[in-house]
Amino acid sequence: MASFRIAGDQHLKGEISPQGAKNEALQILCAVLLTDQPVTIHNIPDISDVNKLIELLGDLGVQVKQLSPSSYRFQADQVDISILDTADYREKASALRGSVMLLGPMLGRFKTGRIPRPGGDKIGRRRLDTHFLGFEKLGAKFNFDSDESGMYHVDASHLKGTYMLLDEASVTGTANVVMAAVMAEGTTTIYNAACEPYLQQLCAMLNRMGAKISGISSNLLTIEGVDKLGGTDHTMLPDMIEIGSFIGLAAMTQSEITIKNCQIPQLGIIPDVFKRLGIKMEFRGDDIFVPAQEHYQIESFLDGGMMTVSDAPWPGFTPDLLSIVLVTAIQAQGTLLVHQKMFESRLFFVDKLIEMGAQMILCDPHRATVIGLNRQQQLKGIRMSSPDIRAGVALLIAALSAKGESIIDNIEQIDRGYQNIDGRLNAIGAKIERL
């Protein structure tokens, strides 16, 4: 287990570029299984979750060629489905939650699939019902092995298009069902579909490969099944979660940071939410400039009510940034209620922030109130552990703003979602040592 040693009270300055989007990568990489033609993907982040998925594709027989540090060419013309039954595949796939998205393209192209119970963040219940109910609507038949293997076996020999109303607007669930439906017989209509930019990217990529998907960017997708898909080139968006993290980092550490090449039109309300915390920023072309701020004041609602930030399906605020908003509000002036609706364990890291000196109340598993310190008191460095990807970076931001030294253990969680985060932050003035 690795750790970060962080020297606190550092003011950073300079330019930083966001990595390719992690959540887009996990969908796009699985989609290469839908064709036997070459697919080239650019701006792939060098993070452990993505690298593990690329390794799984290689294990399945996909030819993988790295063209540059962030570009790969894939060709799935020699896929060996029998690999799915091996103990090695089960072990690797069960440790990676993103592996569940291999199922959709396997069902679409090969009409069969197997998937173990996937792993990932321990942030509460993350059900797979939306995936499986969607596949069943298309005609797939599931059988779960209750023995030690814990494998789902799926027969999709008669996939047929249909109408479905998803029980939740799950991004990964929608992506998985779309990848199965593009090669099903007939027309599939998906209502209450997720419409995040990453899903829009997937649908646009599939259309370039020969799929027939309409309604992209809405919550009503219509998919006309095709018999075969071809190759394509695809460039991934910058990671909106990293961009939001850097905005929060700049505010907490009184740093002047320019975030490069942000694809600002794809960020939705993310900049506006940070502006409600009082954070100033300028859009300079496609860059976001965040000036050093000694003070920033949380807005109130028009009726004088306390500001609340909560997560919601796109175009609402992404749940992956609530941890960052929570920690950024610590040194604001004013009070903020953070309402995490989707995961019941994602706020449990606030005890570490309270130990550092933050004024917070964990109201229940889904809500926390932050009473801003307004720089009247500095956080103090402590030793802590990263419980998940997003909380880990929130703790890193707190440590960089704190007085004294902090150590964050279990940084493998941070490495799952953030590429060389210590190296990139050290380049603009941080003092982070990897132990």
Phi and psi in degrees as a GROMACS rama.xvg file:
@    title "Ramachandran Plot"
@    xaxis  label "Phi"
@    yaxis  label "Psi"
@TYPE xy
-97.9181  163.553  ALA-2
-140.9  160.306  SER-3
-108.029  132.979  PHE-4
-102.738  122.103  ARG-5
-119.117  125.72  ILE-6
-85.4594  120.482  ALA-7
-82.9157  -178.685  GLY-8
59.6256  42.1076  ASP-9
-106.166  134.556  GLN-10
-103.205  118.846  HIS-11
-93.1438  159.273  LEU-12
-157.138  132.03  LYS-13
143.484  -164.999  GLY-14
-108.588  142.847  GLU-15
-140.694  139.802  ILE-16
-107.779  131.86  SER-17
-70.3591  149.869  PRO-18
-75.0654  172.937  GLN-19
-64.0468  154.502  GLY-20
-71.8659  120.139  ALA-21
-59.0944  -48.8373  LYS-22
-68.389  -28.053  ASN-23
-73.3321  -40.4091  GLU-24
-57.8543  -41.9573  ALA-25
-64.8134  -30.1988  LEU-26
-78.6579  -49.3158  GLN-27
-62.4452  -40.9931  ILE-28
-64.5439  -38.3398  LEU-29
-65.7155  -31.3204  CYS-30
-65.8201  -17.1531  ALA-31
-65.2352  -19.0532  VAL-32
-71.522  -11.5923  LEU-33
-79.9976  -7.07437  LEU-34
-141.766  154.287  THR-35
-93.9676  3.99692  ASP-36
-94.5007  158.561  GLN-37
-64.43  139.024  PRO-38
-126.591  123.177  VAL-39
-107.877  129.373  THR-40
-124.297  130.677  ILE-41
-111.464  158.968  HIS-42
65.6347  38.5947  ASN-43
-80.3703  127.58  ILE-44
-73.1046  142.258  PRO-45
-89.9913  76.6973  ASP-46
-129.019  159.492  ILE-47
-64.6943  -40.718  SER-48
-60.3976  -42.4751  ASP-49
-70.5821  -42.6494  VAL-50
-62.7768  -36.4175  ASN-51
-66.1707  -37.391  LYS-52
-68.0809  -40.6932  LEU-53
-62.2036  -38.9551  ILE-54
-63.433  -40.4936  GLU-55
-62.2535  -41.259  LEU-56
-61.0455  -42.8768  LEU-57
-61.5657  -39.6892  GLY-58
-61.7311  -33.0362  ASP-59
-76.5379  -7.54541  LEU-60
106.548  2.82266  GLY-61
-70.4082  131.036  VAL-62
-76.4207  123.158  GLN-63
-119.443  122.628  VAL-64
-127.385  122.076  LYS-65
-84.3227  120.834  GLN-66
-93.0792  -27.1842  LEU-67
-160.708  176.85  SER-68
-54.9092  -27.2519  PRO-69
-124.571  9.6771  SER-70
-124.581  136.345  SER-71
-134.757  150.761  TYR-72
-114.204  132.396  ARG-73
-120.373  142.663  PHE-74
-142.202  115.128  GLN-75
-101.608  58.0964  ALA-76
-99.6135  -1.53652  ASP-77
-136.559  45.2802  GLN-78
-72.2911  133.875  VAL-79
-111.893  100.61  ASP-80
-63.5579  -25.8662  ILE-81
-63.0625  -21.1531  SER-82
-58.6867  -28.1782  ILE-83
-61.1246  -22.3396  LEU-84
-91.1804  -1.51534  ASP-85
-82.1818  151.36  THR-86
-64.2715  -35.4605  ALA-87
-63.8488  -43.956  ASP-88
-64.1593  -44.5615  TYR-89
-58.4343  -42.2945  ARG-90
-64.8544  -45.303  GLU-91
-68.3949  -43.4648  LYS-92
-69.1141  -36.0132  ALA-93
-70.204  -19.8197  SER-94
-86.7054  -3.86941  ALA-95
-129.919  112.669  LEU-96
-62.398  -34.1839  ARG-97
-62.6282  -15.6115  GLY-98
-64.1325  -19.9989  SER-99
-62.2446  -25.5778  VAL-100
-79.2209  -2.59682  MET-101
-71.6503  -21.456  LEU-102
-68.0764  -44.569  LEU-103
-55.5923  -54.808  GLY-104
-64.9645  -31.7436  PRO-105
-65.6876  -41.8734  MET-106
-66.8023  -40.0098  LEU-107
-64.4196  -45.1866  GLY-108
-93.5038  -41.4143  ARG-109
-103.12  -7.37226  PHE-110
64.0385  18.0845  LYS-111
-155.689  160.409  THR-112
-170.141  159.732  GLY-113
-140.589  142.285  ARG-114
-149.249  133.259  ILE-115
-81.6375  168.599  PRO-116
-60.2512  121.032  ARG-117
-79.3028  160.051  PRO-118
-100.034  -140.606  GLY-119
115.983  -158.541  GLY-120
-62.3309  144.551  ASP-121
-98.6944  75.323  LYS-122
-120.166  21.0473  ILE-123
114.386  -175.959  GLY-124
-68.0057  125.601  ARG-125
-129.421  86.745  ARG-126
-75.1088  156.973  ARG-127
-108.421  11.355  LEU-128
-55.795  -42.1148  ASP-129
-59.6485  -41.295  THR-130
-60.6812  -54.3391  HIS-131
-71.174  -38.7594  PHE-132
-64.3691  -37.4417  LEU-133
-63.1592  -44.7012  GLY-134
-62.5378  -41.0676  PHE-135
-64.7815  -36.5672  GLU-136
-61.3948  -32.9686  LYS-137
-77.7985  -10.0965  LEU-138
111.53  4.70448  GLY-139
-73.4627  148.179  ALA-140
-118.707  129.173  LYS-141
-105.616  145.236  PHE-142
-140.539  122.466  ASN-143
-102.954  126.82  PHE-144
-80.216  115.631  ASP-145
-84.0615  2.62739  SER-146
-78.1094  -165.73  ASP-147
-64.1935  -26.1968  GLU-148
-66.9995  -33.3274  SER-149
57.3086  39.4353  GLY-150
-98.6581  142.507  MET-151
-94.1652  123.638  TYR-152
-102.805  132.028  HIS-153
-128.36  127.659  VAL-154
-103.934  116.918  ASP-155
-123.393  37.3663  ALA-156
-69.5817  -16.1333  SER-157
-131.79  58.0074  HIS-158
-72.9474  126.916  LEU-159
-131.887  140.038  LYS-160
-62.059  150.054  GLY-161
-159.092  174.724  THR-162
-93.3478  138.027  TYR-163
-143.987  144.779  MET-164
-112.718  108.604  LEU-165
-65.764  140.847  LEU-166
-73.195  -18.852  ASP-167
-151.649  152.338  GLU-168
-81.8404  62.3794  ALA-169
-74.0314  129.569  SER-170
-66.711  -51.8602  VAL-171
-68.7063  -34.635  THR-172
-63.8232  -45.4222  GLY-173
-61.9207  -46.0655  THR-174
-59.352  -43.5366  ALA-175
-64.0794  -45.0391  ASN-176
-66.4047  -39.9293  VAL-177
-59.0867  -44.4113  VAL-178
-66.4579  -28.9607  MET-179
-76.4868  -39.3747  ALA-180
-72.9153  -25.1732  ALA-181
-64.2903  -21.1138  VAL-182
-118.978  18.4577  MET-183
-84.1667  159.678  ALA-184
-76.9785  128.727  GLU-185
90.0047  -161.447  GLY-186
-109.175  133.052  THR-187
-112.548  133.754  THR-188
-117.889  123.473  THR-189
-114.252  114.266  ILE-190
-104.366  151.671  TYR-191
62.932  32.6103  ASN-192
-72.7791  146.93  ALA-193
-66.5709  151.241  ALA-194
-135.224  25.7391  CYS-195
-54.4821  153.178  GLU-196
-52.8227  -34.8923  PRO-197
-66.6469  -36.0467  TYR-198
-71.4127  -36.9235  LEU-199
-60.575  -40.2871  GLN-200
-61.5385  -43.9272  GLN-201
-61.037  -46.763  LEU-202
-64.6369  -39.8032  CYS-203
-63.8404  -40.2493  ALA-204
-63.2903  -44.9879  MET-205
-63.1126  -37.6601  LEU-206
-64.144  -37.4428  ASN-207
-65.6117  -26.9465  ARG-208
-81.4637  -7.49386  MET-209
116.365  0.760352  GLY-210
-71.6407  164.278  ALA-211
-125.026  85.3088  LYS-212
-115.04  126.752  ILE-213
-122.625  161.84  SER-214
87.7748  12.048  GLY-215
-58.7221  137.052  ILE-216
85.5501  -1.05164  SER-217
-111.688  179.118  SER-218
-97.673  15.8266  ASN-219
-129.634  104.476  LEU-220
-103.763  137.449  LEU-221
-119.357  127.139  THR-222
-126.325  118.176  ILE-223
-94.1038  119.075  GLU-224
-65.2439  144.934  GLY-225
-124.894  162.955  VAL-226
-84.2385  -27.2081  ASP-227
-151.986  146.368  LYS-228
-120.582  152.525  LEU-229
-109.032  -170.741  GLY-230
-86.147  173.61  GLY-231
-166.553  171.322  THR-232
-111.043  143.9  ASP-233
-145.72  137.225  HIS-234
-115.916  127.479  THR-235
-82.7441  153.083  MET-236
-69.2901  158.737  LEU-237
-67.2392  155.289  PRO-238
-77.4873  112.04  ASP-239
-65.5021  -26.2128  MET-240
-71.2709  -39.5944  ILE-241
-63.236  -42.2732  GLU-242
-60.105  -47.3219  ILE-243
-61.8186  -38.1344  GLY-244
-62.5608  -40.2461  SER-245
-70.6956  -33.1327  PHE-246
-63.27  -46.927  ILE-247
-63.3506  -40.3273  GLY-248
-59.8624  -45.0621  LEU-249
-59.8629  -43.3881  ALA-250
-66.6241  -47.1082  ALA-251
-65.2116  -34.4064  MET-252
-101.462  8.76728  THR-253
52.4552  48.5256  GLN-254
-109.018  152.635  SER-255
-103.432  107.625  GLU-256
-129.116  136.561  ILE-257
-108.464  120.021  THR-258
-96.8327  118.48  ILE-259
-88.4923  148.451  LYS-260
48.7887  64.3052  ASN-261
-91.9209  -8.67901  CYS-262
50.2804  57.189  GLN-263
-52.7154  -40.4109  ILE-264
-60.2532  -20.0597  PRO-265
-90.0129  -0.289264  GLN-266
-85.8932  -10.198  LEU-267
59.7415  -131.991  GLY-268
-90.6327  6.03778  ILE-269
-55.756  -51.7732  ILE-270
-59.859  -37.2014  PRO-271
-64.5304  -37.7297  ASP-272
-63.5727  -42.9855  VAL-273
-68.5956  -30.9552  PHE-274
-65.6089  -31.7513  LYS-275
-66.2176  -21.927  ARG-276
-81.0766  -3.09133  LEU-277
94.8159  8.32859  GLY-278
-82.2903  126.321  ILE-279
-85.4529  144.817  LYS-280
-156.086  153.34  MET-281
-122.807  138.31  GLU-282
-91.8835  116.347  PHE-283
-115.296  91.1742  ARG-284
66.9184  -120.574  GLY-285
-102.583  12.2232  ASP-286
-102.127  152.952  ASP-287
-114.393  119.971  ILE-288
-101.134  121.687  PHE-289
-111.67  112.231  VAL-290
-76.1498  160.706  PRO-291
-68.1719  128.309  ALA-292
-125.976  125.599  GLN-293
-74.6806  -37.0986  GLU-294
-133.291  146.107  HIS-295
-145.13  138.093  TYR-296
-114.526  128.466  GLN-297
-70.5237  132.106  ILE-298
-70.5336  161.938  GLU-299
-110.248  160.196  SER-300
-68.3103  163.251  PHE-301
-58.8821  -30.6721  LEU-302
-85.8067  7.1453  ASP-303
89.6423  -0.984216  GLY-304
-69.5173  157.408  GLY-305
-67.2162  136.347  MET-306
-61.7161  134.895  MET-307
-122.827  134.075  THR-308
-117.466  123.085  VAL-309
-133.337  160.928  SER-310
-91.1975  156.687  ASP-311
-162.549  157.353  ALA-312
-58.9193  151.703  PRO-313
-54.0749  136.453  TRP-314
-89.3979  21.5646  PRO-315
-72.6316  -176.852  GLY-316
-80.8682  133.988  PHE-317
-68.7313  135.7  THR-318
-63.9668  -22.9552  PRO-319
-68.6258  -13.1909  ASP-320
-105.856  0.379918  LEU-321
-65.2198  -35.1213  LEU-322
-62.3672  -37.4065  SER-323
-70.6121  -43.3802  ILE-324
-59.6488  -42.5207  VAL-325
-57.8096  -49.2712  LEU-326
-72.871  -32.641  VAL-327
-66.1033  -32.6351  THR-328
-70.5776  -13.2868  ALA-329
-57.5584  -40.8706  ILE-330
-103.158  13.4201  GLN-331
-79.3464  168.452  ALA-332
-97.0991  123.542  GLN-333
119.72  -174.305  GLY-334
-125.93  142.057  THR-335
-135.135  137.166  LEU-336
-104.037  122.804  LEU-337
-103.218  124.304  VAL-338
-118.562  104.408  HIS-339
-94.7663  101.106  GLN-340
-84.1635  -28.7198  LYS-341
-88.0482  -32.5647  MET-342
-128.923  130.16  PHE-343
-85.8408  -2.62826  GLU-344
-120.468  8.00846  SER-345
-79.676  -15.0337  ARG-346
-99.259  2.39424  LEU-347
-70.7143  -7.09258  PHE-348
-80.7039  -3.55917  PHE-349
-65.675  -20.0636  VAL-350
-60.8676  -33.4654  ASP-351
-68.7432  -38.4843  LYS-352
-66.8844  -38.5477  LEU-353
-63.8989  -39.942  ILE-354
-62.9166  -30.1362  GLU-355
-78.2056  -12.2815  MET-356
118.291  2.45839  GLY-357
-69.1036  148.009  ALA-358
-97.9501  100.59  GLN-359
-139.9  152.267  MET-360
-127.123  119.606  ILE-361
-83.2012  102.646  LEU-362
-70.4993  -40.7887  CYS-363
-167.529  -178.356  ASP-364
-59.6169  -15.4375  PRO-365
-112.345  -11.1525  HIS-366
-135.002  141.14  ARG-367
-139.56  139.69  ALA-368
-105.647  131.997  THR-369
-113.132  123.307  VAL-370
-101.404  107.908  ILE-371
-61.9263  140.071  GLY-372
-82.8781  -19.9083  LEU-373
53.0265  38.0153  ASN-374
65.3109  9.11393  ARG-375
-73.2654  -20.3026  GLN-376
-145.513  135.341  GLN-377
-93.8185  142.842  GLN-378
-63.7367  155.061  LEU-379
-113.768  146.339  LYS-380
-69.409  142.043  GLY-381
-142.882  177.351  ILE-382
-99.1216  134.094  ARG-383
-150.08  176.082  MET-384
-129.935  142.801  SER-385
-82.12  116.086  SER-386
-82.2917  -27.7586  PRO-387
-157.103  176.964  ASP-388
-58.4246  -54.2948  ILE-389
-73.0982  -41.3143  ARG-390
-63.2957  -34.5769  ALA-391
-60.0331  -42.8917  GLY-392
-73.2264  -33.1336  VAL-393
-61.1913  -42.2152  ALA-394
-65.8661  -35.4804  LEU-395
-63.7261  -42.2286  LEU-396
-62.414  -43.9915  ILE-397
-60.3694  -43.0922  ALA-398
-65.0405  -38.0371  ALA-399
-66.9912  -25.5749  LEU-400
-92.5349  -9.7295  SER-401
-82.4783  164.735  ALA-402
-88.0555  129.106  LYS-403
91.859  -166.147  GLY-404
-101.404  140.736  GLU-405
-123.501  153.09  SER-406
-126.865  129.175  ILE-407
-112.128  118.314  ILE-408
-90.4255  169.058  ASP-409
59.9616  41.4699  ASN-410
-75.3538  -1.38508  ILE-411
-57.5548  -31.363  GLU-412
-62.8759  -41.9489  GLN-413
-66.3323  -41.269  ILE-414
-63.4766  -22.1551  ASP-415
-63.897  -27.5799  ARG-416
-124.984  -9.84136  GLY-417
-129.47  122.328  TYR-418
-80.0553  118.839  GLN-419
45.0822  46.4028  ASN-420
-62.7935  -35.525  ILE-421
-67.5854  -43.8282  ASP-422
-64.0003  -42.0984  GLY-423
-70.1591  -37.7435  ARG-424
-74.126  -35.6239  LEU-425
-61.2976  -30.856  ASN-426
-66.9805  -18.8695  ALA-427
-114.498  18.5393  ILE-428
117.009  -2.42253  GLY-429
-73.9551  163.465  ALA-430
-127.459  87.0478  LYS-431
-120.628  123.174  ILE-432
-111.93  129.258  GLU-433
-88.0675  121.219  ARG-434
